[in-house]
Amino acid sequence: MTSFWLFLSDVFKWSYGFFDLTANVMNWILFLVSSAIFIYWCYELVVKLGNNKDREYVSPSKEIRPYYDPKIHKKG
């Protein structure tokens, strides 16, 4: 019976090492994915929106103030 408990102890030791390795790999994967998302976000901010390129934006709406509705914003 003692050999069974020693075997079970070895299995638990192996499983903790396996979970430790798996957690380490998952941390690296999440770190690389989040770094890629952050670099893409910086690229969008600097390259696509930088140097006052937002002034060149043209609204697809023909109205002067497309989000202003006088029925909603009138007083009283």
mmCIF file of the N, C-alpha and C atoms, coordinates in Angstrom:
data_MODEL
# 
_entry.id   MODEL 
# 
loop_
_atom_site.group_PDB 
_atom_site.id 
_atom_site.type_symbol 
_atom_site.label_atom_id 
_atom_site.label_alt_id 
_atom_site.label_comp_id 
_atom_site.label_asym_id 
_atom_site.label_entity_id 
_atom_site.label_seq_id 
_atom_site.pdbx_PDB_ins_code 
_atom_site.Cartn_x 
_atom_site.Cartn_y 
_atom_site.Cartn_z 
_atom_site.occupancy 
_atom_site.B_iso_or_equiv 
_atom_site.pdbx_formal_charge 
_atom_site.auth_seq_id 
_atom_site.auth_comp_id 
_atom_site.auth_asym_id 
_atom_site.auth_atom_id 
_atom_site.pdbx_PDB_model_num 
ATOM 1   N N  . MET A 1 1  ? 0.821   -1.194 0.000   1.00 0.00 ? 1  MET A N  1 
ATOM 2   C CA . MET A 1 1  ? 0.000   0.000  0.000   1.00 0.00 ? 1  MET A CA 1 
ATOM 3   C C  . MET A 1 1  ? 0.864   1.256  0.000   1.00 0.00 ? 1  MET A C  1 
ATOM 4   N N  . THR A 1 2  ? 2.031   1.160  0.619   1.00 0.00 ? 2  THR A N  1 
ATOM 5   C CA . THR A 1 2  ? 2.918   2.316  0.645   1.00 0.00 ? 2  THR A CA 1 
ATOM 6   C C  . THR A 1 2  ? 3.378   2.669  -0.765  1.00 0.00 ? 2  THR A C  1 
ATOM 7   N N  . SER A 1 3  ? 3.634   1.671  -1.574  1.00 0.00 ? 3  SER A N  1 
ATOM 8   C CA . SER A 1 3  ? 4.084   1.954  -2.941  1.00 0.00 ? 3  SER A CA 1 
ATOM 9   C C  . SER A 1 3  ? 3.005   2.691  -3.738  1.00 0.00 ? 3  SER A C  1 
ATOM 10  N N  . PHE A 1 4  ? 1.747   2.396  -3.447  1.00 0.00 ? 4  PHE A N  1 
ATOM 11  C CA . PHE A 1 4  ? 0.658   3.114  -4.117  1.00 0.00 ? 4  PHE A CA 1 
ATOM 12  C C  . PHE A 1 4  ? 0.695   4.593  -3.779  1.00 0.00 ? 4  PHE A C  1 
ATOM 13  N N  . TRP A 1 5  ? 0.879   4.911  -2.480  1.00 0.00 ? 5  TRP A N  1 
ATOM 14  C CA . TRP A 1 5  ? 0.915   6.314  -2.075  1.00 0.00 ? 5  TRP A CA 1 
ATOM 15  C C  . TRP A 1 5  ? 2.155   7.018  -2.613  1.00 0.00 ? 5  TRP A C  1 
ATOM 16  N N  . LEU A 1 6  ? 3.251   6.317  -2.706  1.00 0.00 ? 6  LEU A N  1 
ATOM 17  C CA . LEU A 1 6  ? 4.451   6.910  -3.304  1.00 0.00 ? 6  LEU A CA 1 
ATOM 18  C C  . LEU A 1 6  ? 4.222   7.180  -4.797  1.00 0.00 ? 6  LEU A C  1 
ATOM 19  N N  . PHE A 1 7  ? 3.564   6.255  -5.463  1.00 0.00 ? 7  PHE A N  1 
ATOM 20  C CA . PHE A 1 7  ? 3.238   6.460  -6.866  1.00 0.00 ? 7  PHE A CA 1 
ATOM 21  C C  . PHE A 1 7  ? 2.298   7.657  -7.038  1.00 0.00 ? 7  PHE A C  1 
ATOM 22  N N  . LEU A 1 8  ? 1.280   7.734  -6.164  1.00 0.00 ? 8  LEU A N  1 
ATOM 23  C CA . LEU A 1 8  ? 0.341   8.854  -6.220  1.00 0.00 ? 8  LEU A CA 1 
ATOM 24  C C  . LEU A 1 8  ? 1.044   10.176 -5.947  1.00 0.00 ? 8  LEU A C  1 
ATOM 25  N N  . SER A 1 9  ? 1.999   10.159 -5.031  1.00 0.00 ? 9  SER A N  1 
ATOM 26  C CA . SER A 1 9  ? 2.786   11.360 -4.757  1.00 0.00 ? 9  SER A CA 1 
ATOM 27  C C  . SER A 1 9  ? 3.587   11.780 -5.980  1.00 0.00 ? 9  SER A C  1 
ATOM 28  N N  . ASP A 1 10 ? 4.181   10.816 -6.676  1.00 0.00 ? 10 ASP A N  1 
ATOM 29  C CA . ASP A 1 10 ? 4.930   11.123 -7.895  1.00 0.00 ? 10 ASP A CA 1 
ATOM 30  C C  . ASP A 1 10 ? 4.014   11.704 -8.982  1.00 0.00 ? 10 ASP A C  1 
ATOM 31  N N  . VAL A 1 11 ? 2.799   11.160 -9.065  1.00 0.00 ? 11 VAL A N  1 
ATOM 32  C CA . VAL A 1 11 ? 1.845   11.679 -10.051 1.00 0.00 ? 11 VAL A CA 1 
ATOM 33  C C  . VAL A 1 11 ? 1.487   13.118 -9.733  1.00 0.00 ? 11 VAL A C  1 
ATOM 34  N N  . PHE A 1 12 ? 1.252   13.421 -8.458  1.00 0.00 ? 12 PHE A N  1 
ATOM 35  C CA . PHE A 1 12 ? 0.929   14.792 -8.078  1.00 0.00 ? 12 PHE A CA 1 
ATOM 36  C C  . PHE A 1 12 ? 2.097   15.732 -8.352  1.00 0.00 ? 12 PHE A C  1 
ATOM 37  N N  . LYS A 1 13 ? 3.311   15.296 -8.049  1.00 0.00 ? 13 LYS A N  1 
ATOM 38  C CA . LYS A 1 13 ? 4.486   16.125 -8.340  1.00 0.00 ? 13 LYS A CA 1 
ATOM 39  C C  . LYS A 1 13 ? 4.593   16.403 -9.833  1.00 0.00 ? 13 LYS A C  1 
ATOM 40  N N  . TRP A 1 14 ? 4.365   15.373 -10.648 1.00 0.00 ? 14 TRP A N  1 
ATOM 41  C CA . TRP A 1 14 ? 4.428   15.554 -12.095 1.00 0.00 ? 14 TRP A CA 1 
ATOM 42  C C  . TRP A 1 14 ? 3.332   16.501 -12.579 1.00 0.00 ? 14 TRP A C  1 
ATOM 43  N N  . SER A 1 15 ? 2.118   16.359 -12.010 1.00 0.00 ? 15 SER A N  1 
ATOM 44  C CA . SER A 1 15 ? 1.015   17.210 -12.460 1.00 0.00 ? 15 SER A CA 1 
ATOM 45  C C  . SER A 1 15 ? 1.262   18.675 -12.092 1.00 0.00 ? 15 SER A C  1 
ATOM 46  N N  . TYR A 1 16 ? 1.850   18.926 -10.922 1.00 0.00 ? 16 TYR A N  1 
ATOM 47  C CA . TYR A 1 16 ? 2.157   20.312 -10.567 1.00 0.00 ? 16 TYR A CA 1 
ATOM 48  C C  . TYR A 1 16 ? 3.207   20.891 -11.506 1.00 0.00 ? 16 TYR A C  1 
ATOM 49  N N  . GLY A 1 17 ? 4.195   20.097 -11.865 1.00 0.00 ? 17 GLY A N  1 
ATOM 50  C CA . GLY A 1 17 ? 5.182   20.562 -12.835 1.00 0.00 ? 17 GLY A CA 1 
ATOM 51  C C  . GLY A 1 17 ? 4.554   20.808 -14.199 1.00 0.00 ? 17 GLY A C  1 
ATOM 52  N N  . PHE A 1 18 ? 3.625   19.944 -14.591 1.00 0.00 ? 18 PHE A N  1 
ATOM 53  C CA . PHE A 1 18 ? 2.930   20.118 -15.867 1.00 0.00 ? 18 PHE A CA 1 
ATOM 54  C C  . PHE A 1 18 ? 2.113   21.393 -15.864 1.00 0.00 ? 18 PHE A C  1 
ATOM 55  N N  . PHE A 1 19 ? 1.373   21.647 -14.771 1.00 0.00 ? 19 PHE A N  1 
ATOM 56  C CA . PHE A 1 19 ? 0.571   22.865 -14.689 1.00 0.00 ? 19 PHE A CA 1 
ATOM 57  C C  . PHE A 1 19 ? 1.454   24.101 -14.659 1.00 0.00 ? 19 PHE A C  1 
ATOM 58  N N  . ASP A 1 20 ? 2.591   24.015 -14.001 1.00 0.00 ? 20 ASP A N  1 
ATOM 59  C CA . ASP A 1 20 ? 3.522   25.141 -13.959 1.00 0.00 ? 20 ASP A CA 1 
ATOM 60  C C  . ASP A 1 20 ? 4.039   25.443 -15.365 1.00 0.00 ? 20 ASP A C  1 
ATOM 61  N N  . LEU A 1 21 ? 4.420   24.416 -16.091 1.00 0.00 ? 21 LEU A N  1 
ATOM 62  C CA . LEU A 1 21 ? 4.898   24.606 -17.463 1.00 0.00 ? 21 LEU A CA 1 
ATOM 63  C C  . LEU A 1 21 ? 3.783   25.158 -18.357 1.00 0.00 ? 21 LEU A C  1 
ATOM 64  N N  . THR A 1 22 ? 2.584   24.612 -18.232 1.00 0.00 ? 22 THR A N  1 
ATOM 65  C CA . THR A 1 22 ? 1.460   25.074 -19.039 1.00 0.00 ? 22 THR A CA 1 
ATOM 66  C C  . THR A 1 22 ? 1.139   26.539 -18.744 1.00 0.00 ? 22 THR A C  1 
ATOM 67  N N  . ALA A 1 23 ? 1.164   26.918 -17.481 1.00 0.00 ? 23 ALA A N  1 
ATOM 68  C CA . ALA A 1 23 ? 0.905   28.314 -17.116 1.00 0.00 ? 23 ALA A CA 1 
ATOM 69  C C  . ALA A 1 23 ? 1.982   29.229 -17.683 1.00 0.00 ? 23 ALA A C  1 
ATOM 70  N N  . ASN A 1 24 ? 3.224   28.783 -17.655 1.00 0.00 ? 24 ASN A N  1 
ATOM 71  C CA . ASN A 1 24 ? 4.305   29.583 -18.204 1.00 0.00 ? 24 ASN A CA 1 
ATOM 72  C C  . ASN A 1 24 ? 4.130   29.790 -19.702 1.00 0.00 ? 24 ASN A C  1 
ATOM 73  N N  . VAL A 1 25 ? 3.772   28.731 -20.418 1.00 0.00 ? 25 VAL A N  1 
ATOM 74  C CA . VAL A 1 25 ? 3.553   28.834 -21.858 1.00 0.00 ? 25 VAL A CA 1 
ATOM 75  C C  . VAL A 1 25 ? 2.367   29.758 -22.154 1.00 0.00 ? 25 VAL A C  1 
ATOM 76  N N  . MET A 1 26 ? 1.289   29.603 -21.396 1.00 0.00 ? 26 MET A N  1 
ATOM 77  C CA . MET A 1 26 ? 0.121   30.468 -21.602 1.00 0.00 ? 26 MET A CA 1 
ATOM 78  C C  . MET A 1 26 ? 0.454   31.932 -21.325 1.00 0.00 ? 26 MET A C  1 
ATOM 79  N N  . ASN A 1 27 ? 1.255   32.189 -20.304 1.00 0.00 ? 27 ASN A N  1 
ATOM 80  C CA . ASN A 1 27 ? 1.662   33.571 -20.025 1.00 0.00 ? 27 ASN A CA 1 
ATOM 81  C C  . ASN A 1 27 ? 2.436   34.165 -21.184 1.00 0.00 ? 27 ASN A C  1 
ATOM 82  N N  . TRP A 1 28 ? 3.338   33.398 -21.778 1.00 0.00 ? 28 TRP A N  1 
ATOM 83  C CA . TRP A 1 28 ? 4.098   33.907 -22.919 1.00 0.00 ? 28 TRP A CA 1 
ATOM 84  C C  . TRP A 1 28 ? 3.195   34.150 -24.120 1.00 0.00 ? 28 TRP A C  1 
ATOM 85  N N  . ILE A 1 29 ? 2.252   33.243 -24.356 1.00 0.00 ? 29 ILE A N  1 
ATOM 86  C CA . ILE A 1 29 ? 1.325   33.432 -25.482 1.00 0.00 ? 29 ILE A CA 1 
ATOM 87  C C  . ILE A 1 29 ? 0.499   34.695 -25.276 1.00 0.00 ? 29 ILE A C  1 
ATOM 88  N N  . LEU A 1 30 ? -0.049  34.864 -24.076 1.00 0.00 ? 30 LEU A N  1 
ATOM 89  C CA . LEU A 1 30 ? -0.848  36.063 -23.798 1.00 0.00 ? 30 LEU A CA 1 
ATOM 90  C C  . LEU A 1 30 ? -0.002  37.332 -23.881 1.00 0.00 ? 30 LEU A C  1 
ATOM 91  N N  . PHE A 1 31 ? 1.239   37.259 -23.427 1.00 0.00 ? 31 PHE A N  1 
ATOM 92  C CA . PHE A 1 31 ? 2.132   38.419 -23.514 1.00 0.00 ? 31 PHE A CA 1 
ATOM 93  C C  . PHE A 1 31 ? 2.392   38.789 -24.972 1.00 0.00 ? 31 PHE A C  1 
ATOM 94  N N  . LEU A 1 32 ? 2.655   37.804 -25.820 1.00 0.00 ? 32 LEU A N  1 
ATOM 95  C CA . LEU A 1 32 ? 2.925   38.094 -27.229 1.00 0.00 ? 32 LEU A CA 1 
ATOM 96  C C  . LEU A 1 32 ? 1.688   38.637 -27.938 1.00 0.00 ? 32 LEU A C  1 
ATOM 97  N N  . VAL A 1 33 ? 0.528   38.080 -27.639 1.00 0.00 ? 33 VAL A N  1 
ATOM 98  C CA . VAL A 1 33 ? -0.708  38.569 -28.263 1.00 0.00 ? 33 VAL A CA 1 
ATOM 99  C C  . VAL A 1 33 ? -1.008  39.995 -27.819 1.00 0.00 ? 33 VAL A C  1 
ATOM 100 N N  . SER A 1 34 ? -0.885  40.269 -26.529 1.00 0.00 ? 34 SER A N  1 
ATOM 101 C CA . SER A 1 34 ? -1.159  41.621 -26.050 1.00 0.00 ? 34 SER A CA 1 
ATOM 102 C C  . SER A 1 34 ? -0.131  42.620 -26.571 1.00 0.00 ? 34 SER A C  1 
ATOM 103 N N  . SER A 1 35 ? 1.122   42.195 -26.729 1.00 0.00 ? 35 SER A N  1 
ATOM 104 C CA . SER A 1 35 ? 2.135   43.079 -27.304 1.00 0.00 ? 35 SER A CA 1 
ATOM 105 C C  . SER A 1 35 ? 1.806   43.393 -28.762 1.00 0.00 ? 35 SER A C  1 
ATOM 106 N N  . ALA A 1 36 ? 1.352   42.399 -29.508 1.00 0.00 ? 36 ALA A N  1 
ATOM 107 C CA . ALA A 1 36 ? 0.983   42.635 -30.904 1.00 0.00 ? 36 ALA A CA 1 
ATOM 108 C C  . ALA A 1 36 ? -0.207  43.594 -31.005 1.00 0.00 ? 36 ALA A C  1 
ATOM 109 N N  . ILE A 1 37 ? -1.187  43.428 -30.140 1.00 0.00 ? 37 ILE A N  1 
ATOM 110 C CA . ILE A 1 37 ? -2.340  44.333 -30.144 1.00 0.00 ? 37 ILE A CA 1 
ATOM 111 C C  . ILE A 1 37 ? -1.905  45.747 -29.780 1.00 0.00 ? 37 ILE A C  1 
ATOM 112 N N  . PHE A 1 38 ? -1.018  45.887 -28.812 1.00 0.00 ? 38 PHE A N  1 
ATOM 113 C CA . PHE A 1 38 ? -0.534  47.205 -28.414 1.00 0.00 ? 38 PHE A CA 1 
ATOM 114 C C  . PHE A 1 38 ? 0.252   47.868 -29.542 1.00 0.00 ? 38 PHE A C  1 
ATOM 115 N N  . ILE A 1 39 ? 1.102   47.114 -30.230 1.00 0.00 ? 39 ILE A N  1 
ATOM 116 C CA . ILE A 1 39 ? 1.878   47.677 -31.337 1.00 0.00 ? 39 ILE A CA 1 
ATOM 117 C C  . ILE A 1 39 ? 0.949   48.085 -32.482 1.00 0.00 ? 39 ILE A C  1 
ATOM 118 N N  . TYR A 1 40 ? -0.068  47.293 -32.755 1.00 0.00 ? 40 TYR A N  1 
ATOM 119 C CA . TYR A 1 40 ? -1.038  47.656 -33.790 1.00 0.00 ? 40 TYR A CA 1 
ATOM 120 C C  . TYR A 1 40 ? -1.787  48.925 -33.397 1.00 0.00 ? 40 TYR A C  1 
ATOM 121 N N  . TRP A 1 41 ? -2.162  49.037 -32.124 1.00 0.00 ? 41 TRP A N  1 
ATOM 122 C CA . TRP A 1 41 ? -2.863  50.226 -31.641 1.00 0.00 ? 41 TRP A CA 1 
ATOM 123 C C  . TRP A 1 41 ? -1.979  51.461 -31.803 1.00 0.00 ? 41 TRP A C  1 
ATOM 124 N N  . CYS A 1 42 ? -0.702  51.348 -31.455 1.00 0.00 ? 42 CYS A N  1 
ATOM 125 C CA . CYS A 1 42 ? 0.235   52.466 -31.640 1.00 0.00 ? 42 CYS A CA 1 
ATOM 126 C C  . CYS A 1 42 ? 0.367   52.818 -33.115 1.00 0.00 ? 42 CYS A C  1 
ATOM 127 N N  . TYR A 1 43 ? 0.416   51.806 -33.982 1.00 0.00 ? 43 TYR A N  1 
ATOM 128 C CA . TYR A 1 43 ? 0.497   52.043 -35.422 1.00 0.00 ? 43 TYR A CA 1 
ATOM 129 C C  . TYR A 1 43 ? -0.726  52.824 -35.906 1.00 0.00 ? 43 TYR A C  1 
ATOM 130 N N  . GLU A 1 44 ? -1.902  52.426 -35.452 1.00 0.00 ? 44 GLU A N  1 
ATOM 131 C CA . GLU A 1 44 ? -3.118  53.135 -35.852 1.00 0.00 ? 44 GLU A CA 1 
ATOM 132 C C  . GLU A 1 44 ? -3.087  54.589 -35.392 1.00 0.00 ? 44 GLU A C  1 
ATOM 133 N N  . LEU A 1 45 ? -2.642  54.825 -34.153 1.00 0.00 ? 45 LEU A N  1 
ATOM 134 C CA . LEU A 1 45 ? -2.619  56.175 -33.628 1.00 0.00 ? 45 LEU A CA 1 
ATOM 135 C C  . LEU A 1 45 ? -1.601  57.052 -34.342 1.00 0.00 ? 45 LEU A C  1 
ATOM 136 N N  . VAL A 1 46 ? -0.422  56.512 -34.597 1.00 0.00 ? 46 VAL A N  1 
ATOM 137 C CA . VAL A 1 46 ? 0.653   57.338 -35.144 1.00 0.00 ? 46 VAL A CA 1 
ATOM 138 C C  . VAL A 1 46 ? 0.551   57.468 -36.662 1.00 0.00 ? 46 VAL A C  1 
ATOM 139 N N  . VAL A 1 47 ? 0.383   56.356 -37.360 1.00 0.00 ? 47 VAL A N  1 
ATOM 140 C CA . VAL A 1 47 ? 0.445   56.398 -38.820 1.00 0.00 ? 47 VAL A CA 1 
ATOM 141 C C  . VAL A 1 47 ? -0.878  56.866 -39.428 1.00 0.00 ? 47 VAL A C  1 
ATOM 142 N N  . LYS A 1 48 ? -1.975  56.308 -38.991 1.00 0.00 ? 48 LYS A N  1 
ATOM 143 C CA . LYS A 1 48 ? -3.246  56.634 -39.634 1.00 0.00 ? 48 LYS A CA 1 
ATOM 144 C C  . LYS A 1 48 ? -3.883  57.908 -39.098 1.00 0.00 ? 48 LYS A C  1 
ATOM 145 N N  . LEU A 1 49 ? -3.686  58.223 -37.820 1.00 0.00 ? 49 LEU A N  1 
ATOM 146 C CA . LEU A 1 49 ? -4.334  59.400 -37.245 1.00 0.00 ? 49 LEU A CA 1 
ATOM 147 C C  . LEU A 1 49 ? -3.360  60.534 -36.949 1.00 0.00 ? 49 LEU A C  1 
ATOM 148 N N  . GLY A 1 50 ? -2.074  60.292 -37.099 1.00 0.00 ? 50 GLY A N  1 
ATOM 149 C CA . GLY A 1 50 ? -1.093  61.313 -36.783 1.00 0.00 ? 50 GLY A CA 1 
ATOM 150 C C  . GLY A 1 50 ? -1.009  62.391 -37.840 1.00 0.00 ? 50 GLY A C  1 
ATOM 151 N N  . ASN A 1 51 ? -0.288  63.461 -37.518 1.00 0.00 ? 51 ASN A N  1 
ATOM 152 C CA . ASN A 1 51 ? -0.009  64.572 -38.433 1.00 0.00 ? 51 ASN A CA 1 
ATOM 153 C C  . ASN A 1 51 ? -1.287  65.250 -38.917 1.00 0.00 ? 51 ASN A C  1 
ATOM 154 N N  . ASN A 1 52 ? -2.269  65.397 -38.036 1.00 0.00 ? 52 ASN A N  1 
ATOM 155 C CA . ASN A 1 52 ? -3.524  66.101 -38.316 1.00 0.00 ? 52 ASN A CA 1 
ATOM 156 C C  . ASN A 1 52 ? -4.279  65.535 -39.510 1.00 0.00 ? 52 ASN A C  1 
ATOM 157 N N  . LYS A 1 53 ? -4.218  64.228 -39.700 1.00 0.00 ? 53 LYS A N  1 
ATOM 158 C CA . LYS A 1 53 ? -4.957  63.617 -40.799 1.00 0.00 ? 53 LYS A CA 1 
ATOM 159 C C  . LYS A 1 53 ? -6.452  63.588 -40.522 1.00 0.00 ? 53 LYS A C  1 
ATOM 160 N N  . ASP A 1 54 ? -6.846  63.830 -39.263 1.00 0.00 ? 54 ASP A N  1 
ATOM 161 C CA . ASP A 1 54 ? -8.269  63.846 -38.962 1.00 0.00 ? 54 ASP A CA 1 
ATOM 162 C C  . ASP A 1 54 ? -8.945  65.072 -39.581 1.00 0.00 ? 54 ASP A C  1 
ATOM 163 N N  . ARG A 1 55 ? -8.177  66.094 -39.956 1.00 0.00 ? 55 ARG A N  1 
ATOM 164 C CA . ARG A 1 55 ? -8.778  67.261 -40.617 1.00 0.00 ? 55 ARG A CA 1 
ATOM 165 C C  . ARG A 1 55 ? -9.229  66.935 -42.028 1.00 0.00 ? 55 ARG A C  1 
ATOM 166 N N  . GLU A 1 56 ? -8.674  65.905 -42.611 1.00 0.00 ? 56 GLU A N  1 
ATOM 167 C CA . GLU A 1 56 ? -9.049  65.508 -43.971 1.00 0.00 ? 56 GLU A CA 1 
ATOM 168 C C  . GLU A 1 56 ? -10.317 64.661 -43.992 1.00 0.00 ? 56 GLU A C  1 
ATOM 169 N N  . TYR A 1 57 ? -10.860 64.335 -42.822 1.00 0.00 ? 57 TYR A N  1 
ATOM 170 C CA . TYR A 1 57 ? -12.040 63.473 -42.742 1.00 0.00 ? 57 TYR A CA 1 
ATOM 171 C C  . TYR A 1 57 ? -13.257 64.198 -43.307 1.00 0.00 ? 57 TYR A C  1 
ATOM 172 N N  . VAL A 1 58 ? -13.999 63.506 -44.150 1.00 0.00 ? 58 VAL A N  1 
ATOM 173 C CA . VAL A 1 58 ? -15.226 64.053 -44.721 1.00 0.00 ? 58 VAL A CA 1 
ATOM 174 C C  . VAL A 1 58 ? -16.370 63.172 -44.268 1.00 0.00 ? 58 VAL A C  1 
ATOM 175 N N  . SER A 1 59 ? -17.386 63.779 -43.690 1.00 0.00 ? 59 SER A N  1 
ATOM 176 C CA . SER A 1 59 ? -18.530 63.025 -43.202 1.00 0.00 ? 59 SER A CA 1 
ATOM 177 C C  . SER A 1 59 ? -19.338 62.488 -44.376 1.00 0.00 ? 59 SER A C  1 
ATOM 178 N N  . PRO A 1 60 ? -19.814 61.252 -44.282 1.00 0.00 ? 60 PRO A N  1 
ATOM 179 C CA . PRO A 1 60 ? -20.635 60.719 -45.379 1.00 0.00 ? 60 PRO A CA 1 
ATOM 180 C C  . PRO A 1 60 ? -22.021 61.350 -45.443 1.00 0.00 ? 60 PRO A C  1 
ATOM 181 N N  . SER A 1 61 ? -22.415 62.061 -44.382 1.00 0.00 ? 61 SER A N  1 
ATOM 182 C CA . SER A 1 61 ? -23.725 62.696 -44.350 1.00 0.00 ? 61 SER A CA 1 
ATOM 183 C C  . SER A 1 61 ? -23.676 64.034 -45.094 1.00 0.00 ? 61 SER A C  1 
ATOM 184 N N  . LYS A 1 62 ? -24.783 64.405 -45.716 1.00 0.00 ? 62 LYS A N  1 
ATOM 185 C CA . LYS A 1 62 ? -24.853 65.670 -46.452 1.00 0.00 ? 62 LYS A CA 1 
ATOM 186 C C  . LYS A 1 62 ? -25.192 66.843 -45.540 1.00 0.00 ? 62 LYS A C  1 
ATOM 187 N N  . GLU A 1 63 ? -25.671 66.553 -44.335 1.00 0.00 ? 63 GLU A N  1 
ATOM 188 C CA . GLU A 1 63 ? -26.058 67.622 -43.423 1.00 0.00 ? 63 GLU A CA 1 
ATOM 189 C C  . GLU A 1 63 ? -24.832 68.284 -42.805 1.00 0.00 ? 63 GLU A C  1 
ATOM 190 N N  . ILE A 1 64 ? -25.010 69.521 -42.373 1.00 0.00 ? 64 ILE A N  1 
ATOM 191 C CA . ILE A 1 64 ? -23.910 70.235 -41.721 1.00 0.00 ? 64 ILE A CA 1 
ATOM 192 C C  . ILE A 1 64 ? -23.623 69.617 -40.360 1.00 0.00 ? 64 ILE A C  1 
ATOM 193 N N  . ARG A 1 65 ? -24.692 69.391 -39.580 1.00 0.00 ? 65 ARG A N  1 
ATOM 194 C CA . ARG A 1 65 ? -24.548 68.762 -38.258 1.00 0.00 ? 65 ARG A CA 1 
ATOM 195 C C  . ARG A 1 65 ? -25.348 67.467 -38.273 1.00 0.00 ? 65 ARG A C  1 
ATOM 196 N N  . PRO A 1 66 ? -24.753 66.356 -38.683 1.00 0.00 ? 66 PRO A N  1 
ATOM 197 C CA . PRO A 1 66 ? -25.535 65.130 -38.869 1.00 0.00 ? 66 PRO A CA 1 
ATOM 198 C C  . PRO A 1 66 ? -26.081 64.546 -37.563 1.00 0.00 ? 66 PRO A C  1 
ATOM 199 N N  . TYR A 1 67 ? -25.484 64.884 -36.432 1.00 0.00 ? 67 TYR A N  1 
ATOM 200 C CA . TYR A 1 67 ? -25.943 64.283 -35.179 1.00 0.00 ? 67 TYR A CA 1 
ATOM 201 C C  . TYR A 1 67 ? -26.836 65.229 -34.383 1.00 0.00 ? 67 TYR A C  1 
ATOM 202 N N  . TYR A 1 68 ? -27.167 66.381 -34.937 1.00 0.00 ? 68 TYR A N  1 
ATOM 203 C CA . TYR A 1 68 ? -28.005 67.338 -34.231 1.00 0.00 ? 68 TYR A CA 1 
ATOM 204 C C  . TYR A 1 68 ? -29.444 67.192 -34.693 1.00 0.00 ? 68 TYR A C  1 
ATOM 205 N N  . ASP A 1 69 ? -30.333 66.896 -33.771 1.00 0.00 ? 69 ASP A N  1 
ATOM 206 C CA . ASP A 1 69 ? -31.760 66.787 -34.087 1.00 0.00 ? 69 ASP A CA 1 
ATOM 207 C C  . ASP A 1 69 ? -32.497 67.875 -33.319 1.00 0.00 ? 69 ASP A C  1 
ATOM 208 N N  . PRO A 1 70 ? -33.028 68.885 -34.005 1.00 0.00 ? 70 PRO A N  1 
ATOM 209 C CA . PRO A 1 70 ? -33.697 69.999 -33.308 1.00 0.00 ? 70 PRO A CA 1 
ATOM 210 C C  . PRO A 1 70 ? -34.858 69.544 -32.443 1.00 0.00 ? 70 PRO A C  1 
ATOM 211 N N  . LYS A 1 71 ? -35.526 68.446 -32.809 1.00 0.00 ? 71 LYS A N  1 
ATOM 212 C CA . LYS A 1 71 ? -36.656 67.993 -31.993 1.00 0.00 ? 71 LYS A CA 1 
ATOM 213 C C  . LYS A 1 71 ? -36.197 67.507 -30.621 1.00 0.00 ? 71 LYS A C  1 
ATOM 214 N N  . ILE A 1 72 ? -34.995 66.958 -30.552 1.00 0.00 ? 72 ILE A N  1 
ATOM 215 C CA . ILE A 1 72 ? -34.485 66.463 -29.284 1.00 0.00 ? 72 ILE A CA 1 
ATOM 216 C C  . ILE A 1 72 ? -33.859 67.583 -28.463 1.00 0.00 ? 72 ILE A C  1 
ATOM 217 N N  . HIS A 1 73 ? -33.171 68.508 -29.132 1.00 0.00 ? 73 HIS A N  1 
ATOM 218 C CA . HIS A 1 73 ? -32.378 69.514 -28.428 1.00 0.00 ? 73 HIS A CA 1 
ATOM 219 C C  . HIS A 1 73 ? -33.090 70.840 -28.186 1.00 0.00 ? 73 HIS A C  1 
ATOM 220 N N  . LYS A 1 74 ? -34.352 70.986 -28.564 1.00 0.00 ? 74 LYS A N  1 
ATOM 221 C CA . LYS A 1 74 ? -35.009 72.271 -28.336 1.00 0.00 ? 74 LYS A CA 1 
ATOM 222 C C  . LYS A 1 74 ? -35.346 72.431 -26.859 1.00 0.00 ? 74 LYS A C  1 
ATOM 223 N N  . LYS A 1 75 ? -35.361 73.692 -26.435 1.00 0.00 ? 75 LYS A N  1 
ATOM 224 C CA . LYS A 1 75 ? -35.600 73.991 -25.020 1.00 0.00 ? 75 LYS A CA 1 
ATOM 225 C C  . LYS A 1 75 ? -37.084 73.919 -24.703 1.00 0.00 ? 75 LYS A C  1 
ATOM 226 N N  . GLY A 1 76 ? -37.396 73.534 -23.447 1.00 0.00 ? 76 GLY A N  1 
ATOM 227 C CA . GLY A 1 76 ? -38.747 73.576 -22.901 1.00 0.00 ? 76 GLY A CA 1 
ATOM 228 C C  . GLY A 1 76 ? -39.625 72.588 -23.499 1.00 0.00 ? 76 GLY A C  1 
# 
